[in-house]
Amino acid sequence: MKIKHIFLSIIIACFVIIGCKKETPKNTAPVKKEKVSLAISGMTCEIGCAKTIASKLSKKEGVLDAKVVFKDSIATIQYNANAISKKELIAFVDGIAGGGMYKASIKTNEKKHTCTDNCKENCELHTAKKECCIKKDDGKMSCLKNCKMACCADKNS
């Protein structure tokens, strides 16, 4: 009877050893790190919206790091371009909370002109002379000839 138990134990051990083969590693492409900034509209609060979007992005396959700044409505995402694309990231953000609540788009660095009230007043005074004023680094106003709307400062959008 003991011999049967020993023999049966050896057979079970052989099945376990044979059945537990080492898995061969999958051929994975190397990580191709890229970064994208998305402008997100539809966020109404920092804790409920921005934190939720950041949390969901962080858990998304292919996303290496995600930060959402509510104040600026910008998500900065570092991702593996071999695993996910910018279009997929945008679609993912658009689909959070059932879709329709948030709208993401790639943030561009185009320049927008903004004029201060003080600068506008100075420009209006010098319009007849085709002069315009700009604020120098030292804080003083300086007028430029033949420079329409030079008082407008270029700012990143």
C-alpha positions as CSV (number, residue, x, y, z in Angstrom):
1,M,0.0,0.0,0.0
2,K,2.9,2.4,0.8
3,I,4.4,1.7,-2.6
4,K,1.2,2.7,-4.3
5,H,1.1,6.0,-2.4
6,I,4.7,6.7,-3.2
7,F,4.2,5.8,-6.9
8,L,1.1,7.9,-7.1
9,S,2.9,10.9,-5.5
10,I,5.7,10.6,-8.0
11,I,3.2,10.6,-10.9
12,I,1.4,13.6,-9.6
13,A,4.7,15.4,-9.0
14,C,5.7,14.7,-12.6
15,F,2.4,16.1,-13.9
16,V,2.8,19.2,-11.9
17,I,6.4,19.7,-13.0
18,I,5.5,19.1,-16.7
19,G,2.4,21.3,-16.5
20,C,4.2,24.3,-14.9
21,K,6.4,25.2,-17.9
22,K,8.1,28.6,-17.8
23,E,6.2,31.1,-19.9
24,T,8.3,32.5,-22.8
25,P,8.4,36.3,-22.6
26,K,6.4,38.1,-25.2
27,N,8.3,40.0,-27.8
28,T,7.5,43.6,-26.7
29,A,8.6,46.7,-28.6
30,P,10.9,49.0,-26.7
31,V,9.3,51.9,-24.9
32,K,9.1,55.0,-27.1
33,K,8.5,57.8,-24.6
34,E,6.6,60.8,-26.0
35,K,4.8,63.7,-24.3
36,V,1.6,65.5,-25.3
37,S,-0.3,68.4,-23.7
38,L,-4.1,68.2,-24.1
39,A,-6.4,71.2,-23.6
40,I,-9.5,69.8,-21.8
41,S,-12.8,71.7,-21.7
42,G,-15.7,70.7,-19.5
43,M,-13.9,70.5,-16.2
44,T,-15.8,72.2,-13.4
45,C,-13.7,71.4,-10.4
46,E,-10.2,70.3,-9.4
47,I,-11.1,67.3,-7.2
48,G,-14.0,65.8,-9.1
49,C,-12.9,66.5,-12.7
50,A,-9.1,67.0,-12.8
51,K,-8.3,64.3,-10.3
52,T,-10.6,61.8,-12.0
53,I,-9.1,62.4,-15.4
54,A,-5.6,62.2,-14.1
55,S,-6.4,59.0,-12.2
56,K,-8.1,57.3,-15.2
57,L,-5.3,58.4,-17.6
58,S,-2.6,57.0,-15.2
59,K,-4.3,53.6,-15.2
60,K,-4.6,53.5,-19.0
61,E,-2.3,51.0,-20.7
62,G,0.5,52.8,-22.5
63,V,0.4,55.9,-20.2
64,L,3.5,56.4,-18.2
65,D,2.6,59.6,-16.4
66,A,-0.4,61.9,-16.4
67,K,-0.8,65.3,-14.7
68,V,-3.9,67.5,-15.0
69,V,-3.9,71.1,-14.0
70,F,-7.4,72.3,-13.5
71,K,-6.5,76.0,-13.4
72,D,-5.0,75.8,-16.9
73,S,-7.4,73.1,-18.2
74,I,-4.3,71.2,-19.4
75,A,-3.4,67.5,-19.2
76,T,0.3,66.7,-19.6
77,I,0.7,63.1,-20.5
78,Q,3.9,61.0,-21.0
79,Y,3.1,57.9,-22.9
80,N,4.6,54.9,-24.8
81,A,4.0,55.7,-28.5
82,N,4.4,52.0,-29.3
83,A,1.4,51.2,-27.2
84,I,-1.0,54.2,-27.6
85,S,-1.4,57.2,-29.9
86,K,-2.3,60.8,-29.4
87,K,-5.7,60.2,-31.1
88,E,-6.4,57.3,-28.7
89,L,-5.6,59.5,-25.7
90,I,-7.9,62.2,-26.9
91,A,-10.7,59.6,-27.5
92,F,-10.1,58.2,-24.1
93,V,-10.4,61.6,-22.3
94,D,-13.5,62.4,-24.4
95,G,-15.1,59.1,-23.3
96,I,-14.5,59.6,-19.5
97,A,-17.8,59.9,-17.5
98,G,-19.8,58.3,-20.3
99,G,-18.6,60.7,-23.0
100,G,-19.9,64.2,-23.8
101,M,-18.7,65.8,-20.6
102,Y,-15.1,66.5,-21.5
103,K,-13.6,67.5,-24.8
104,A,-9.8,67.1,-25.3
105,S,-7.7,68.5,-28.1
106,I,-3.9,68.8,-28.6
107,K,-2.7,72.1,-27.1
108,T,-0.9,74.3,-29.6
109,N,1.7,76.9,-28.8
110,E,0.2,79.5,-31.2
111,K,0.6,83.1,-30.1
112,K,-2.4,85.3,-29.1
113,H,-2.3,89.0,-28.9
114,T,-3.4,90.6,-25.6
115,C,-3.3,94.3,-24.9
116,T,-3.3,95.9,-21.5
117,D,-5.7,98.8,-20.9
118,N,-2.7,101.1,-20.2
119,C,-1.0,100.1,-23.4
120,K,-4.2,100.5,-25.5
121,E,-4.6,104.1,-24.2
122,N,-1.0,104.9,-25.1
123,C,-1.5,103.3,-28.6
124,E,-4.6,105.4,-29.1
125,L,-2.7,108.6,-28.3
126,H,0.0,107.7,-30.8
127,T,-2.2,106.3,-33.6
128,A,-2.2,109.5,-35.5
129,K,1.5,109.5,-35.6
130,K,1.6,105.8,-36.5
131,E,3.5,105.1,-33.3
132,C,2.8,102.5,-30.8
133,C,4.0,101.8,-27.3
134,I,5.4,98.7,-25.7
135,K,6.4,98.0,-22.2
136,K,10.2,97.3,-21.8
137,D,11.8,94.9,-19.4
138,D,12.4,97.7,-17.0
139,G,8.7,98.5,-16.8
140,K,8.8,101.8,-18.8
141,M,6.7,102.4,-21.8
142,S,8.5,102.9,-25.1
143,C,7.0,104.0,-28.4
144,L,7.9,102.4,-31.7
145,K,7.4,104.2,-35.0
146,N,5.3,102.4,-37.8
147,C,4.5,99.5,-35.5
148,K,0.7,99.0,-35.4
149,M,-0.4,97.2,-32.2
150,A,3.2,96.7,-31.0
151,C,1.8,97.3,-27.5
152,C,0.2,93.9,-27.7
153,A,2.2,91.2,-26.0
154,D,2.5,87.8,-27.5
155,K,1.4,85.2,-25.1
156,N,1.2,81.4,-25.3
157,S,-2.4,80.2,-25.6
